[in-house]
């Protein structure tokens, strides 16, 4: 199983799996817990890793070709739980198609960080598409 020594490495892997439509890697990123929560844009609250991963199985095949530029990262540090808030700028064929506001939570399990929360919703006031304040 893949290890993530920091919340940042877990988050990078999350977005790489998201863009690649990689369900196997997505399974390695999420903490195996009935307390995990995921809320997709316009969706209901999903609780528990099994239900969350089923939702990603439905979403990921449609993500191939989508590029997500992360901007405006804000980190709320903690000992065993770290929260990231950011903008997800979604691009298809080089054109921005949407902007989501996202909250991602990472829990420490031993020496390994895993995702335990993802919540994304449409940004009601997205910045101009030319804004280049990328996280990566």
DSSP file (Angstrom, degrees, kcal/mol; ACC not computed):
  #  RESIDUE AA STRUCTURE BP1 BP2  ACC     N-H-->O    O-->H-N    N-H-->O    O-->H-N    TCO  KAPPA ALPHA  PHI   PSI    X-CA   Y-CA   Z-CA
    1    1 A X              0   0    0      0, 0.0     2,-0.1     0, 0.0    27,-0.0   0.000 360.0 360.0 360.0 141.5    0.0    0.0    0.0
    2    2 A X        -     0   0    0     23,-0.1     2,-0.3     1,-0.0     0, 0.0  -0.385 360.0-143.2 -68.1 142.9    1.2    3.5   -0.8
    3    3 A X        -     0   0    0     -2,-0.1     2,-0.5   109,-0.0   109,-0.1  -0.840   7.4-158.4-109.0 150.2    2.3    5.7    2.0
    4    4 A X        -     0   0    0     -2,-0.3   109,-3.1   109,-0.1     6,-0.1  -0.920   2.7-169.9-127.7 102.4    1.7    9.4    2.3
    5    5 A X  S    S+     0   0    0     -2,-0.5     2,-0.3   107,-0.2    -1,-0.1   0.583  72.9  21.4 -73.5  -8.7    4.2   11.0    4.7
    6    6 A X  S  > S-     0   0    0    107,-0.2     4,-1.9     1,-0.1     3,-0.2  -0.981  79.7-110.9-150.3 159.6    2.4   14.4    4.7
    7    7 A X  H  > S+     0   0    0     -2,-0.3     4,-2.7     1,-0.2     5,-0.2   0.872 118.0  58.9 -58.2 -34.9   -1.1   15.8    4.0
    8    8 A X  H  > S+     0   0    0      1,-0.2     4,-2.4     2,-0.2    -1,-0.2   0.888 105.1  47.6 -63.7 -38.8    0.5   17.5    1.0
    9    9 A X  H  > S+     0   0    0     -3,-0.2     4,-2.0     2,-0.2    -1,-0.2   0.880 112.5  49.6 -70.7 -36.0    1.6   14.2   -0.6
   10   10 A X  H  X S+     0   0    0     -4,-1.9     4,-2.2     2,-0.2    -2,-0.2   0.912 112.2  48.5 -65.3 -41.8   -1.8   12.6    0.1
   11   11 A X  H  X S+     0   0    0     -4,-2.7     4,-2.4     2,-0.2     5,-0.2   0.914 109.6  51.2 -66.7 -42.0   -3.5   15.7   -1.6
   12   12 A X  H  X S+     0   0    0     -4,-2.4     4,-2.1     1,-0.2    -1,-0.2   0.923 112.0  47.5 -59.8 -43.3   -1.2   15.5   -4.6
   13   13 A X  H  X S+     0   0    0     -4,-2.0     4,-2.7     2,-0.2     5,-0.2   0.878 108.8  55.7 -65.0 -37.9   -2.0   11.8   -5.0
   14   14 A X  H  X S+     0   0    0     -4,-2.2     4,-2.5     1,-0.2    -2,-0.2   0.942 111.3  42.1 -58.8 -49.9   -5.7   12.6   -4.7
   15   15 A X  H  X S+     0   0    0     -4,-2.4     4,-2.4     2,-0.2    -1,-0.2   0.841 113.2  52.9 -71.6 -31.5   -5.7   15.1   -7.5
   16   16 A X  H  X S+     0   0    0     -4,-2.1     4,-2.1    -5,-0.2    -1,-0.2   0.931 113.2  43.9 -65.2 -44.6   -3.5   12.9   -9.7
   17   17 A X  H  X>S+     0   0    0     -4,-2.7     5,-2.3     2,-0.2     4,-1.2   0.901 112.4  54.0 -64.8 -41.1   -5.9   10.0   -9.2
   18   18 A X  H ><5S+     0   0    0     -4,-2.5     3,-0.5    -5,-0.2    -2,-0.2   0.941 113.0  41.7 -57.2 -51.4   -8.9   12.3   -9.8
   19   19 A X  H 3<5S+     0   0    0     -4,-2.4    46,-0.5     1,-0.2    47,-0.4   0.840 117.1  47.7 -68.2 -34.5   -7.5   13.6  -13.1
   20   20 A X  H 3<5S-     0   0    0     -4,-2.1    -1,-0.2    -5,-0.2    -2,-0.2   0.587 105.6-124.5 -83.6 -10.3   -6.3   10.1  -14.3
   21   21 A X  T <<5 +     0   0    0     -4,-1.2     2,-1.0    -3,-0.5    -3,-0.2   0.865  52.3 163.5  67.8  35.2   -9.6    8.4  -13.4
   22   22 A X     >< +     0   0    0     -5,-2.3     4,-1.9     1,-0.2    -1,-0.2  -0.740  19.2 175.3 -97.6  94.0   -7.6    6.0  -11.2
   23   23 A X  H  > S+     0   0    0     -2,-1.0     4,-1.8     1,-0.2    -1,-0.2   0.827  78.1  58.2 -67.7 -33.2   -9.9    4.2   -8.8
   24   24 A X  H  > S+     0   0    0      2,-0.2     4,-1.1     1,-0.2    -1,-0.2   0.938 109.7  42.5 -64.8 -46.0   -7.2    1.9   -7.5
   25   25 A X  H  > S+     0   0    0      1,-0.2     4,-1.4     2,-0.2     3,-0.4   0.898 109.5  58.6 -66.5 -38.6   -5.1    4.9   -6.3
   26   26 A X  H  X S+     0   0    0     -4,-1.9     4,-1.5     1,-0.2     3,-0.3   0.885 102.5  54.9 -57.6 -37.6   -8.1    6.6   -5.0
   27   27 A X  H  < S+     0   0    0     -4,-1.8    -1,-0.2     1,-0.2    -2,-0.2   0.856 106.6  50.6 -63.6 -34.9   -8.7    3.6   -2.7
   28   28 A X  H  < S+     0   0    0     -4,-1.1    -1,-0.2    -3,-0.4    -2,-0.2   0.770 106.9  55.1 -74.3 -25.1   -5.2    3.9   -1.3
   29   29 A X  H  < S+     0   0    0     -4,-1.4    86,-2.4    -3,-0.3     2,-0.2   0.867  92.1  81.3 -77.1 -37.6   -5.7    7.6   -0.5
   30   30 A X  B  < S-a  115   0A   0     -4,-1.5    86,-0.2    84,-0.2     2,-0.2  -0.483  82.9-118.6 -78.4 138.6   -8.8    7.4    1.6
   31   31 A X        -     0   0    0     84,-3.1     2,-1.3    -2,-0.2     5,-0.1  -0.503  27.9-121.3 -64.6 137.3   -8.7    6.4    5.3
   32   32 A X        +     0   0    0     -2,-0.2     2,-0.3    -4,-0.1    -1,-0.1  -0.721  66.2 124.0 -86.2  95.9  -10.6    3.2    5.9
   33   33 A X    >   -     0   0    0     -2,-1.3    16,-1.6     1,-0.1     3,-1.0  -0.994  67.9-133.8-155.9 143.5  -13.2    4.4    8.4
   34   34 A X  T 3  S+     0   0    0     -2,-0.3    -1,-0.1    14,-0.2    -2,-0.0   0.566 106.9  63.9 -73.1  -6.5  -16.9    4.7    8.9
   35   35 A X  T 3  S+     0   0    0     12,-0.1    -1,-0.2     2,-0.1    -3,-0.0   0.549  73.9 113.6 -94.0  -9.1  -16.3    8.3    9.9
   36   36 A X    <   -     0   0    0     -3,-1.0    12,-2.7    -5,-0.1     2,-0.4  -0.304  50.5-158.9 -63.5 148.6  -15.0    9.5    6.6
   37   37 A X  E     +Cb  47 117A   0     79,-2.1    81,-1.7    10,-0.2     2,-0.4  -0.991  14.7 178.8-134.5 139.0  -17.2   12.0    4.8
   38   38 A X  E     -Cb  46 118A   0      8,-2.2     8,-2.7    -2,-0.4     2,-0.5  -0.991   4.8-176.4-139.5 131.5  -17.5   13.1    1.1
   39   39 A X  E     -Cb  45 119A   0     79,-2.7    81,-2.4    -2,-0.4     6,-0.1  -0.942  13.6-158.8-127.7 108.9  -19.8   15.6   -0.4
   40   40 A X    >   -     0   0    0      4,-0.5     3,-3.0    -2,-0.5    -2,-0.0  -0.479  44.9 -72.0 -80.3 156.5  -19.6   15.9   -4.2
   41   41 A X  T 3  S-     0   0    0      1,-0.3    80,-0.2    -2,-0.1    -1,-0.1  -0.252 121.7  -0.9 -51.9 124.4  -20.9   19.1   -5.9
   42   42 A X  T 3  S+     0   0    0      1,-0.2    -1,-0.3    78,-0.2     2,-0.1   0.533 114.1 116.4  73.1   6.0  -24.7   19.1   -5.7
   43   43 A X    <   -     0   0    0     -3,-3.0    -1,-0.2     1,-0.1     2,-0.1  -0.436  66.5-102.0-103.0 176.1  -24.6   15.7   -4.0
   44   44 A X        -     0   0    0     -2,-0.1    -4,-0.5    -3,-0.1     2,-0.4  -0.431  49.1 -81.6 -89.9 169.0  -25.6   14.4   -0.6
   45   45 A X  E     -C   39   0A   0     -6,-0.1     2,-0.5    -2,-0.1    -6,-0.2  -0.593  42.6-158.3 -74.8 123.4  -23.3   13.6    2.3
   46   46 A X  E     -C   38   0A   0     -8,-2.7    -8,-2.2    -2,-0.4     2,-0.5  -0.905   7.5-165.4-104.1 129.3  -21.7   10.3    1.9
   47   47 A X  E     +C   37   0A   0     -2,-0.5     4,-0.2   -10,-0.2   -10,-0.2  -0.963  49.2  32.5-122.1 128.9  -20.4    8.7    5.2
   48   48 A X  S  > S-     0   0    0    -12,-2.7     4,-2.2    -2,-0.5   -14,-0.2   0.231  80.7-101.2 101.6 136.9  -18.0    5.7    5.4
   49   49 A X  H  > S+     0   0    0    -16,-1.6     4,-2.9     1,-0.2     5,-0.2   0.854 116.0  56.6 -59.4 -40.4  -15.2    4.7    3.1
   50   50 A X  H  > S+     0   0    0      1,-0.2     4,-1.8     2,-0.2    -1,-0.2   0.937 111.4  42.4 -59.3 -47.6  -17.1    2.0    1.2
   51   51 A X  H  > S+     0   0    0     -4,-0.2     4,-1.8    -3,-0.2    -1,-0.2   0.897 114.7  51.9 -65.9 -40.7  -19.9    4.3    0.1
   52   52 A X  H  X S+     0   0    0     -4,-2.2     4,-1.9     1,-0.2    -2,-0.2   0.931 109.6  48.3 -61.9 -46.7  -17.5    7.1   -0.7
   53   53 A X  H  X S+     0   0    0     -4,-2.9     4,-1.9     1,-0.2    -1,-0.2   0.840 106.9  56.6 -67.3 -31.7  -15.3    4.8   -2.9
   54   54 A X  H  X S+     0   0    0     -4,-1.8     4,-1.2    -5,-0.2    -1,-0.2   0.905 106.3  51.2 -61.7 -40.0  -18.5    3.5   -4.7
   55   55 A X  H  X S+     0   0    0     -4,-1.8     4,-1.7     1,-0.2     3,-0.4   0.906 108.7  50.2 -64.7 -40.3  -19.2    7.2   -5.6
   56   56 A X  H  X S+     0   0    0     -4,-1.9     4,-3.0     1,-0.2     5,-0.3   0.852 102.7  61.3 -66.2 -32.9  -15.7    7.6   -7.0
   57   57 A X  H  X S+     0   0    0     -4,-1.9     4,-0.5     1,-0.2    -1,-0.2   0.857 109.2  43.1 -59.7 -33.5  -16.1    4.5   -9.0
   58   58 A X  H  < S+     0   0    0     -4,-1.2     4,-0.2    -3,-0.4    -2,-0.2   0.842 120.6  40.4 -77.9 -35.3  -19.0    6.3  -10.8
   59   59 A X  H >< S+     0   0    0     -4,-1.7     3,-1.6     1,-0.1     4,-0.3   0.902 101.3  66.2 -82.4 -44.4  -17.2    9.6  -11.2
   60   60 A X  H >< S+     0   0    0     -4,-3.0     3,-1.9     1,-0.3     4,-0.5   0.804  90.4  61.1 -59.1 -38.1  -13.7    8.7  -12.1
   61   61 A X  T 3< S+     0   0    0     -4,-0.5     3,-0.4     1,-0.3    -1,-0.3   0.805 106.1  51.1 -59.3 -24.4  -14.3    7.2  -15.6
   62   62 A X  T <  S+     0   0    0     -3,-1.6    -1,-0.3    -4,-0.2    -2,-0.2   0.472  95.8  71.9 -88.5  -2.5  -15.7   10.6  -16.7
   63   63 A X    X   +     0   0    0     -3,-1.9     3,-2.7    -4,-0.3    -1,-0.2   0.610  62.0 118.5 -91.2 -12.9  -12.7   12.5  -15.4
   64   64 A X  T 3  S+     0   0    0     -4,-0.5   -44,-0.1    -3,-0.4     3,-0.1  -0.325  81.7  22.8 -57.8 130.4  -10.2   11.5  -18.1
   65   65 A X  T 3  S+     0   0    0    -46,-0.5    28,-0.7     1,-0.3     2,-0.4   0.271  95.3 117.7  94.1 -10.7   -9.1   14.6  -19.9
   66   66 A X  E <   -D   92   0A   0     -3,-2.7     2,-0.4   -47,-0.4    -1,-0.3  -0.773  48.3-160.3 -90.1 132.9  -10.0   16.9  -17.1
   67   67 A X  E     -D   91   0A   0     24,-2.8    24,-3.1    -2,-0.4     2,-0.6  -0.948   2.7-154.8-112.9 133.2   -7.2   18.9  -15.6
   68   68 A X  E     -D   90   0A   0     -2,-0.4     2,-0.6    22,-0.2    22,-0.2  -0.933   3.9-165.0-113.3 116.1   -7.5   20.4  -12.2
   69   69 A X  E     -D   89   0A   0     20,-2.7    20,-2.6    -2,-0.6     2,-0.4  -0.891  15.4-147.2 -97.5 119.6   -5.4   23.5  -11.3
   70   70 A X  E     +D   88   0A   0     -2,-0.6    65,-5.0    18,-0.2    66,-0.6  -0.733  24.0 173.1 -89.6 132.6   -5.5   24.0   -7.5
   71   71 A X  E     +DE  87 134A   0     16,-2.2    16,-2.9    -2,-0.4    63,-0.2  -0.899  48.6  25.1-133.5 163.6   -5.3   27.6   -6.3
   72   72 A X  E    S-     0   0A   0     61,-1.1     2,-0.2    -2,-0.3    -1,-0.1   0.857  70.6-168.5  54.3  46.3   -5.6   29.6   -3.1
   73   73 A X  E     -     0   0A   0     -3,-0.1     2,-0.4    13,-0.1    13,-0.2  -0.467   7.6-173.0 -66.9 130.9   -4.6   26.8   -0.8
   74   74 A X  E     -D   85   0A   0     11,-2.7    11,-2.5    -2,-0.2     2,-0.5  -0.999   8.5-155.5-124.5 127.4   -5.2   27.5    2.9
   75   75 A X  E     -D   84   0A   0     -2,-0.4     2,-0.7     9,-0.2     9,-0.2  -0.900  10.1-164.2-109.8 128.3   -3.8   25.0    5.4
   76   76 A X  E     -D   83   0A   0      7,-3.3     7,-2.2    -2,-0.5    -2,-0.0  -0.921  27.3-147.6-105.7 103.9   -5.3   24.6    8.9
   77   77 A X        +     0   0    0     -2,-0.7     2,-0.3     5,-0.2     5,-0.1  -0.270  26.6 157.7 -76.7 158.7   -2.6   22.6   10.7
   78   78 A X        -     0   0    0      1,-0.1     4,-0.0    -2,-0.0    -2,-0.0  -0.969  47.9-107.6-165.1 170.7   -3.1   20.1   13.4
   79   79 A X  S    S+     0   0    0     -2,-0.3    -1,-0.1     1,-0.1     3,-0.1   0.951 112.7   2.6 -72.1 -51.7   -1.5   17.1   15.1
   80   80 A X  S    S+     0   0    0      1,-0.2    28,-2.4    -3,-0.1     2,-0.4   0.451 132.3  47.9-117.8  -6.5   -3.7   14.3   13.8
   81   81 A X  E     - F   0 107A   0     26,-0.2     2,-0.4    32,-0.0    -1,-0.2  -0.987  58.9-176.2-141.0 126.9   -6.0   16.2   11.5
   82   82 A X  E     - F   0 106A   0     24,-2.3    24,-2.6    -2,-0.4     2,-0.4  -0.985  10.7-155.3-124.2 134.7   -5.1   18.8    8.8
   83   83 A X  E     -DF  76 105A   0     -7,-2.2    -7,-3.3    -2,-0.4     2,-0.4  -0.922   5.5-167.1-112.8 133.5   -7.6   20.7    6.8
   84   84 A X  E     -DF  75 104A   0     20,-3.2    20,-3.0    -2,-0.4     2,-0.4  -0.968   1.0-170.2-114.8 133.8   -7.0   22.2    3.3
   85   85 A X  E     +DF  74 103A   0    -11,-2.5   -11,-2.7    -2,-0.4     2,-0.3  -0.969  25.4 138.5-118.2 143.6   -9.3   24.7    1.7
   86   86 A X  E     - F   0 102A   0     16,-2.1    16,-2.9    -2,-0.4     2,-0.4  -0.967  49.9 -95.4-165.2 173.0   -8.7   25.6   -2.0
   87   87 A X  E     -DF  71 101A   0    -16,-2.9   -16,-2.2    -2,-0.3     2,-0.6  -0.900  25.9-151.5-103.1 138.5  -10.2   26.4   -5.4
   88   88 A X  E     -DF  70 100A   0     12,-3.0    12,-2.6    -2,-0.4     2,-0.7  -0.950   8.9-163.0-107.1 111.3  -10.4   23.6   -8.0
   89   89 A X  E     -DF  69  99A   0    -20,-2.6   -20,-2.7    -2,-0.6     2,-0.5  -0.866  11.3-152.2 -96.8 112.3  -10.2   25.1  -11.4
   90   90 A X  E     -DF  68  98A   0      8,-2.9     7,-3.6    -2,-0.7     8,-1.1  -0.753  14.3-174.1 -94.6 125.2  -11.4   22.4  -13.9
   91   91 A X  E     -DF  67  96A   0    -24,-3.1   -24,-2.8    -2,-0.5     2,-0.4  -0.934  12.1-172.5-120.4 140.4  -10.1   22.6  -17.4
   92   92 A X  E >  S-DF  66  95A   0      3,-2.5     3,-2.0    -2,-0.4   -26,-0.1  -0.996  81.5 -10.6-129.6 126.0  -11.0   20.5  -20.5
   93   93 A X  T 3  S-     0   0    0    -28,-0.7    -1,-0.1    -2,-0.4     3,-0.1   0.858 130.8 -55.4  52.2  39.2   -8.9   20.9  -23.7
   94   94 A X  T 3  S+     0   0    0      1,-0.2     2,-0.5   -27,-0.0    -1,-0.3   0.404 115.6 112.6  80.5  -2.4   -7.2   23.9  -22.1
   95   95 A X  E <  S-F   92   0A   0     -3,-2.0    -3,-2.5     2,-0.0     2,-0.3  -0.892  71.8-119.4-108.3 130.6  -10.5   25.8  -21.4
   96   96 A X  E     +F   91   0A   0     -2,-0.5    -5,-0.3    -5,-0.2     3,-0.1  -0.508  32.7 175.3 -69.3 127.0  -11.7   26.4  -17.9
   97   97 A X  E     -     0   0A   0     -7,-3.6     2,-0.3     1,-0.3    -6,-0.2   0.498  58.7 -14.6-111.0  -9.4  -15.1   24.7  -17.5
   98   98 A X  E     -F   90   0A   0     -8,-1.1    -8,-2.9     2,-0.0     2,-0.4  -0.936  49.7-133.8 177.5 160.9  -15.8   25.3  -13.8
   99   99 A X  E     -F   89   0A   0     -2,-0.3    24,-2.8   -10,-0.2     2,-0.4  -0.997  20.5-169.2-133.0 128.6  -14.5   26.3  -10.4
  100  100 A X  E     -FG  88 122A   0    -12,-2.6   -12,-3.0    -2,-0.4     2,-0.5  -0.882  20.0-135.8-114.0 146.8  -15.2   24.5   -7.2
  101  101 A X  E     -FG  87 121A   0     20,-3.3    20,-2.0    -2,-0.4     2,-0.4  -0.905  34.8-167.8 -95.1 128.1  -14.5   25.4   -3.6
  102  102 A X  E     -FG  86 120A   0    -16,-2.9   -16,-2.1    -2,-0.5     2,-0.4  -0.921  23.7-165.7-126.6 145.5  -13.1   22.4   -1.9
  103  103 A X  E     -FG  85 119A   0     16,-2.5    16,-2.2    -2,-0.4     2,-0.4  -0.997  15.5-174.7-124.0 123.9  -12.3   21.4    1.7
  104  104 A X  E     -FG  84 118A   0    -20,-3.0   -20,-3.2    -2,-0.4     2,-0.4  -0.974   6.1-160.9-121.9 132.7  -10.1   18.3    2.1
  105  105 A X  E     -FG  83 117A   0     12,-2.4    11,-2.9    -2,-0.4    12,-1.4  -0.919   1.6-164.0-115.6 141.3   -9.3   16.7    5.5
  106  106 A X  E     -FG  82 115A   0    -24,-2.6   -24,-2.3    -2,-0.4     2,-0.4  -0.987   4.2-158.8-127.4 128.3   -6.3   14.4    6.2
  107  107 A X  E     -FG  81 114A   0      7,-2.9     7,-2.3    -2,-0.4     2,-0.5  -0.844  19.2-124.5-107.5 141.4   -6.0   12.2    9.2
  108  108 A X  E     - G   0 113A   0    -28,-2.4     2,-0.5    -2,-0.4     5,-0.2  -0.737  25.2-176.7 -85.7 126.0   -2.8   10.7   10.6
  109  109 A X  E >   - G   0 112A   0      3,-3.7     3,-1.8    -2,-0.5     2,-0.7  -0.917  67.7 -49.9-124.6 101.2   -2.8    7.0   10.9
  110  110 A X  T 3  S-     0   0    0     -2,-0.5    -2,-0.0     1,-0.3     0, 0.0  -0.635 122.5 -27.3  69.5-115.0    0.4    5.8   12.5
  111  111 A X  T 3  S+     0   0    0     -2,-0.7     2,-0.4    -3,-0.1    -1,-0.3   0.138 124.5  91.9-112.0  17.2    3.0    7.7   10.3
  112  112 A X  E <   - G   0 109A   0     -3,-1.8    -3,-3.7  -109,-0.1     2,-0.4  -0.929  64.4-143.2-121.2 134.3    0.8    7.8    7.3
  113  113 A X  E     + G   0 108A   0   -109,-3.1     2,-0.3    -2,-0.4    -5,-0.2  -0.809  22.5 178.5 -96.6 135.8   -1.7   10.6    6.2
  114  114 A X  E     - G   0 107A   0     -7,-2.3    -7,-2.9    -2,-0.4   -84,-0.2  -0.964  34.5-101.6-134.0 150.9   -5.0    9.6    4.5
  115  115 A X  E     +aG  30 106A   0    -86,-2.4   -84,-3.1    -2,-0.3    -9,-0.3  -0.515  39.5 164.9 -70.3 135.7   -7.9   11.6    3.3
  116  116 A X  E     +     0   0A   0    -11,-2.9   -79,-2.1     1,-0.3     2,-0.3   0.397  63.9  35.6-127.7  -6.1  -10.9   11.5    5.6
  117  117 A X  E     +bG  37 105A   0    -12,-1.4   -12,-2.4   -81,-0.2     2,-0.3  -0.976  49.7 169.0-152.1 133.3  -12.9   14.4    4.2
  118  118 A X  E     +bG  38 104A   0    -81,-1.7   -79,-2.7    -2,-0.3     2,-0.4  -0.940   8.2 168.3-142.3 126.2  -13.7   15.9    0.8
  119  119 A X  E     +bG  39 103A   0    -16,-2.2   -16,-2.5    -2,-0.3     2,-0.4  -0.980   5.8 174.7-137.4 123.0  -16.3   18.5    0.2
  120  120 A X  E     + G   0 102A   0    -81,-2.4     2,-0.3    -2,-0.4   -18,-0.2  -0.987   2.7 168.6-131.3 140.5  -16.7   20.5   -3.1
  121  121 A X  E     - G   0 101A   0    -20,-2.0   -20,-3.3    -2,-0.4   -80,-0.1  -0.981  45.1 -81.9-144.7 155.2  -19.3   22.9   -4.2
  122  122 A X  E     - G   0 100A   0     -2,-0.3     2,-0.6   -22,-0.2   -22,-0.3  -0.288  45.2-117.6 -59.6 138.7  -19.5   25.4   -7.1
  123  123 A X    >   -     0   0    0    -24,-2.8     3,-0.6     1,-0.2   -24,-0.2  -0.678  18.7-157.4 -77.1 119.2  -17.7   28.7   -6.5
  124  124 A X  T 3  S+     0   0    0     -2,-0.6    -1,-0.2     1,-0.3    -2,-0.1   0.683  89.7  28.6 -73.3 -15.4  -20.4   31.4   -6.6
  125  125 A X  T 3  S-     0   0    0    -26,-0.0    -1,-0.3    -3,-0.0    -2,-0.0  -0.488  82.0-173.9-142.6  67.2  -17.7   34.1   -7.5
  126  126 A X    <   -     0   0    0     -3,-0.6     3,-0.1   -27,-0.1    -4,-0.0  -0.294  26.9-114.3 -67.4 147.9  -14.8   32.5   -9.4
  127  127 A X        -     0   0    0      1,-0.2    -1,-0.1     2,-0.1    -2,-0.0  -0.289  50.5 -71.8 -71.1 165.9  -11.8   34.5  -10.2
  128  128 A X    >   -     0   0    0      1,-0.1     3,-2.0     2,-0.1    -1,-0.2  -0.240  43.9-116.8 -57.5 149.1  -11.0   35.3  -13.8
  129  129 A X  T 3  S+     0   0    0      1,-0.3    -1,-0.1    -3,-0.1    -2,-0.1   0.734 112.4  63.9 -61.2 -23.8   -9.7   32.4  -15.8
  130  130 A X  T 3  S+     0   0    0      2,-0.0    -1,-0.3     0, 0.0     2,-0.2   0.567  71.4 119.3 -79.4  -7.2   -6.3   34.1  -16.4
  131  131 A X    <   -     0   0    0     -3,-2.0    -4,-0.0     1,-0.1     0, 0.0  -0.429  43.3-172.6 -61.0 122.8   -5.6   34.0  -12.6
  132  132 A X        +     0   0    0     -2,-0.2     2,-2.7     1,-0.1    -1,-0.1   0.068  38.8 128.9-109.3  23.6   -2.4   32.0  -12.3
  133  133 A X        +     0   0    0      3,-0.0   -61,-1.1     2,-0.0    -1,-0.1  -0.320  41.8 170.6 -76.2  60.8   -2.2   31.7   -8.5
  134  134 A X  B     -E   71   0A   0     -2,-2.7   -63,-0.3   -63,-0.2    -2,-0.1  -0.337  42.2-148.4 -76.5 151.6   -1.7   27.9   -8.8
  135  135 A X              0   0    0    -65,-5.0   -64,-0.2    -2,-0.1    -1,-0.1   0.850 360.0 360.0 -78.6 -41.5   -0.8   25.5   -6.0
  136  136 A X              0   0    0    -66,-0.6   -65,-0.1    -3,-0.0    -2,-0.1   0.305 360.0 360.0-145.6 360.0    0.9   23.3   -8.5
